[in-house]
Amino acid sequence: MKKTIAMAALAVAISFGAVSCKKKISDADLQTQATTIVTSNPNASVEVKEGVAHLSGTFEDQQSKDAMITQLKAITGVKEVMDMSTIAAPAPVETASAVDPAVQKKVQDAVKDFPSVKVEVVNGQLTLTGNVSALQARKIKESVDALKIGKYNNNLVVK
């Protein structure tokens, strides 16, 4: 009986010892694996400390950032991913003027007798500005409408 209890105690001790002796993955090994994943985004970097991956840098969009975090979490031995990265602001879109220069020239010619009137492209749309009398405003409108240029902004101030 004493032998059986001694054997059981020995078996329990060995099993606990075997569980506690599992090979722990070093931060250096985790760093290597994490760096391999992060190299797909040249604007990002990762540092592993005590099994925690610290992701920093810039991503083009939320989807690519989320995908990177998912890949880092999938590394065996990474306990957590601390996200310190950002999403890049979208690049400003250069929009060419939606107004044909020839159309703008025609309108300028139509209002050349009214020196207070300016013909400009504002936010991609042809815009008339300036101070005119009611009679001048009507003549300008008729002249521009006769050109059949389509939609334009009439921001003339009638005095």
TORKOL-4160 file (C-alpha; in steps of 0.2 Angstrom, whole numbers, padded with zeros to 4 digits, m for minus):
159
<pt num="1" X="0000" Y="0000" Z="0000"/>
<pt num="2" X="0014" Y="0012" Z="0004"/>
<pt num="3" X="0022" Y="0007" Z="m0012"/>
<pt num="4" X="0006" Y="0011" Z="m0022"/>
<pt num="5" X="0004" Y="0028" Z="m0013"/>
<pt num="6" X="0023" Y="0032" Z="m0016"/>
<pt num="7" X="0021" Y="0027" Z="m0035"/>
<pt num="8" X="0005" Y="0038" Z="m0037"/>
<pt num="9" X="0014" Y="0053" Z="m0029"/>
<pt num="10" X="0029" Y="0050" Z="m0040"/>
<pt num="11" X="0017" Y="0049" Z="m0055"/>
<pt num="12" X="0009" Y="0065" Z="m0050"/>
<pt num="13" X="0025" Y="0074" Z="m0047"/>
<pt num="14" X="0032" Y="0069" Z="m0064"/>
<pt num="15" X="0016" Y="0074" Z="m0073"/>
<pt num="16" X="0017" Y="0091" Z="m0065"/>
<pt num="17" X="0035" Y="0093" Z="m0069"/>
<pt num="18" X="0032" Y="0088" Z="m0087"/>
<pt num="19" X="0018" Y="0101" Z="m0089"/>
<pt num="20" X="0029" Y="0115" Z="m0081"/>
<pt num="21" X="0044" Y="0110" Z="m0092"/>
<pt num="22" X="0035" Y="0114" Z="m0109"/>
<pt num="23" X="0047" Y="0124" Z="m0120"/>
<pt num="24" X="0043" Y="0142" Z="m0118"/>
<pt num="25" X="0045" Y="0152" Z="m0135"/>
<pt num="26" X="0057" Y="0166" Z="m0133"/>
<pt num="27" X="0053" Y="0184" Z="m0137"/>
<pt num="28" X="0067" Y="0183" Z="m0150"/>
<pt num="29" X="0058" Y="0169" Z="m0159"/>
<pt num="30" X="0042" Y="0178" Z="m0158"/>
<pt num="31" X="0050" Y="0194" Z="m0164"/>
<pt num="32" X="0057" Y="0185" Z="m0179"/>
<pt num="33" X="0040" Y="0177" Z="m0184"/>
<pt num="34" X="0031" Y="0194" Z="m0181"/>
<pt num="35" X="0043" Y="0204" Z="m0191"/>
<pt num="36" X="0041" Y="0192" Z="m0205"/>
<pt num="37" X="0022" Y="0195" Z="m0205"/>
<pt num="38" X="0024" Y="0214" Z="m0204"/>
<pt num="39" X="0036" Y="0216" Z="m0218"/>
<pt num="40" X="0021" Y="0215" Z="m0230"/>
<pt num="41" X="0018" Y="0233" Z="m0224"/>
<pt num="42" X="0034" Y="0244" Z="m0226"/>
<pt num="43" X="0026" Y="0258" Z="m0215"/>
<pt num="44" X="0023" Y="0246" Z="m0200"/>
<pt num="45" X="0034" Y="0238" Z="m0187"/>
<pt num="46" X="0032" Y="0226" Z="m0172"/>
<pt num="47" X="0041" Y="0224" Z="m0156"/>
<pt num="48" X="0038" Y="0209" Z="m0145"/>
<pt num="49" X="0040" Y="0210" Z="m0126"/>
<pt num="50" X="0036" Y="0196" Z="m0114"/>
<pt num="51" X="0025" Y="0188" Z="m0127"/>
<pt num="52" X="0015" Y="0204" Z="m0131"/>
<pt num="53" X="0017" Y="0211" Z="m0149"/>
<pt num="54" X="0017" Y="0230" Z="m0150"/>
<pt num="55" X="0011" Y="0235" Z="m0168"/>
<pt num="56" X="0015" Y="0253" Z="m0173"/>
<pt num="57" X="0016" Y="0262" Z="m0190"/>
<pt num="58" X="0003" Y="0267" Z="m0203"/>
<pt num="59" X="m0009" Y="0257" Z="m0213"/>
<pt num="60" X="m0018" Y="0263" Z="m0229"/>
<pt num="61" X="m0035" Y="0256" Z="m0222"/>
<pt num="62" X="m0044" Y="0248" Z="m0208"/>
<pt num="63" X="m0045" Y="0231" Z="m0217"/>
<pt num="64" X="m0026" Y="0229" Z="m0219"/>
<pt num="65" X="m0023" Y="0234" Z="m0201"/>
<pt num="66" X="m0036" Y="0222" Z="m0195"/>
<pt num="67" X="m0028" Y="0208" Z="m0206"/>
<pt num="68" X="m0011" Y="0212" Z="m0199"/>
<pt num="69" X="m0017" Y="0211" Z="m0181"/>
<pt num="70" X="m0026" Y="0194" Z="m0185"/>
<pt num="71" X="m0010" Y="0187" Z="m0192"/>
<pt num="72" X="0000" Y="0192" Z="m0177"/>
<pt num="73" X="m0013" Y="0185" Z="m0165"/>
<pt num="74" X="m0011" Y="0168" Z="m0174"/>
<pt num="75" X="0007" Y="0166" Z="m0169"/>
<pt num="76" X="0009" Y="0153" Z="m0156"/>
<pt num="77" X="0016" Y="0161" Z="m0141"/>
<pt num="78" X="0009" Y="0179" Z="m0144"/>
<pt num="79" X="m0002" Y="0182" Z="m0129"/>
<pt num="80" X="m0009" Y="0199" Z="m0135"/>
<pt num="81" X="m0007" Y="0212" Z="m0149"/>
<pt num="82" X="m0006" Y="0230" Z="m0143"/>
<pt num="83" X="m0011" Y="0241" Z="m0157"/>
<pt num="84" X="m0003" Y="0258" Z="m0158"/>
<pt num="85" X="m0004" Y="0260" Z="m0177"/>
<pt num="86" X="m0014" Y="0273" Z="m0187"/>
<pt num="87" X="m0024" Y="0274" Z="m0203"/>
<pt num="88" X="m0016" Y="0285" Z="m0216"/>
<pt num="89" X="m0027" Y="0300" Z="m0221"/>
<pt num="90" X="m0033" Y="0298" Z="m0238"/>
<pt num="91" X="m0023" Y="0308" Z="m0251"/>
<pt num="92" X="m0032" Y="0323" Z="m0258"/>
<pt num="93" X="m0040" Y="0320" Z="m0274"/>
<pt num="94" X="m0035" Y="0332" Z="m0287"/>
<pt num="95" X="m0050" Y="0336" Z="m0298"/>
<pt num="96" X="m0048" Y="0344" Z="m0314"/>
<pt num="97" X="m0060" Y="0358" Z="m0319"/>
<pt num="98" X="m0076" Y="0351" Z="m0325"/>
<pt num="99" X="m0078" Y="0367" Z="m0335"/>
<pt num="100" X="m0072" Y="0367" Z="m0353"/>
<pt num="101" X="m0060" Y="0382" Z="m0355"/>
<pt num="102" X="m0069" Y="0385" Z="m0372"/>
<pt num="103" X="m0086" Y="0387" Z="m0363"/>
<pt num="104" X="m0078" Y="0398" Z="m0350"/>
<pt num="105" X="m0071" Y="0409" Z="m0364"/>
<pt num="106" X="m0088" Y="0410" Z="m0373"/>
<pt num="107" X="m0096" Y="0416" Z="m0356"/>
<pt num="108" X="m0083" Y="0429" Z="m0353"/>
<pt num="109" X="m0086" Y="0435" Z="m0371"/>
<pt num="110" X="m0105" Y="0436" Z="m0367"/>
<pt num="111" X="m0102" Y="0447" Z="m0352"/>
<pt num="112" X="m0088" Y="0458" Z="m0358"/>
<pt num="113" X="m0099" Y="0473" Z="m0358"/>
<pt num="114" X="m0101" Y="0471" Z="m0340"/>
<pt num="115" X="m0084" Y="0475" Z="m0332"/>
<pt num="116" X="m0091" Y="0471" Z="m0314"/>
<pt num="117" X="m0095" Y="0453" Z="m0318"/>
<pt num="118" X="m0082" Y="0440" Z="m0316"/>
<pt num="119" X="m0083" Y="0422" Z="m0324"/>
<pt num="120" X="m0074" Y="0410" Z="m0313"/>
<pt num="121" X="m0074" Y="0391" Z="m0310"/>
<pt num="122" X="m0078" Y="0388" Z="m0291"/>
<pt num="123" X="m0079" Y="0370" Z="m0285"/>
<pt num="124" X="m0079" Y="0363" Z="m0303"/>
<pt num="125" X="m0093" Y="0374" Z="m0308"/>
<pt num="126" X="m0095" Y="0389" Z="m0319"/>
<pt num="127" X="m0100" Y="0404" Z="m0308"/>
<pt num="128" X="m0104" Y="0422" Z="m0312"/>
<pt num="129" X="m0101" Y="0435" Z="m0298"/>
<pt num="130" X="m0102" Y="0454" Z="m0297"/>
<pt num="131" X="m0114" Y="0468" Z="m0294"/>
<pt num="132" X="m0126" Y="0473" Z="m0308"/>
<pt num="133" X="m0142" Y="0482" Z="m0310"/>
<pt num="134" X="m0159" Y="0472" Z="m0313"/>
<pt num="135" X="m0158" Y="0476" Z="m0331"/>
<pt num="136" X="m0140" Y="0471" Z="m0333"/>
<pt num="137" X="m0144" Y="0455" Z="m0323"/>
<pt num="138" X="m0158" Y="0450" Z="m0336"/>
<pt num="139" X="m0147" Y="0454" Z="m0351"/>
<pt num="140" X="m0133" Y="0443" Z="m0344"/>
<pt num="141" X="m0144" Y="0429" Z="m0340"/>
<pt num="142" X="m0152" Y="0430" Z="m0357"/>
<pt num="143" X="m0134" Y="0430" Z="m0365"/>
<pt num="144" X="m0127" Y="0416" Z="m0355"/>
<pt num="145" X="m0143" Y="0405" Z="m0357"/>
<pt num="146" X="m0142" Y="0408" Z="m0376"/>
<pt num="147" X="m0125" Y="0399" Z="m0376"/>
<pt num="148" X="m0134" Y="0383" Z="m0370"/>
<pt num="149" X="m0119" Y="0379" Z="m0358"/>
<pt num="150" X="m0130" Y="0370" Z="m0346"/>
<pt num="151" X="m0130" Y="0372" Z="m0327"/>
<pt num="152" X="m0120" Y="0387" Z="m0320"/>
<pt num="153" X="m0120" Y="0397" Z="m0304"/>
<pt num="154" X="m0128" Y="0414" Z="m0305"/>
<pt num="155" X="m0121" Y="0423" Z="m0290"/>
<pt num="156" X="m0124" Y="0441" Z="m0296"/>
<pt num="157" X="m0129" Y="0454" Z="m0284"/>
<pt num="158" X="m0143" Y="0465" Z="m0290"/>
<pt num="159" X="m0142" Y="0482" Z="m0284"/>
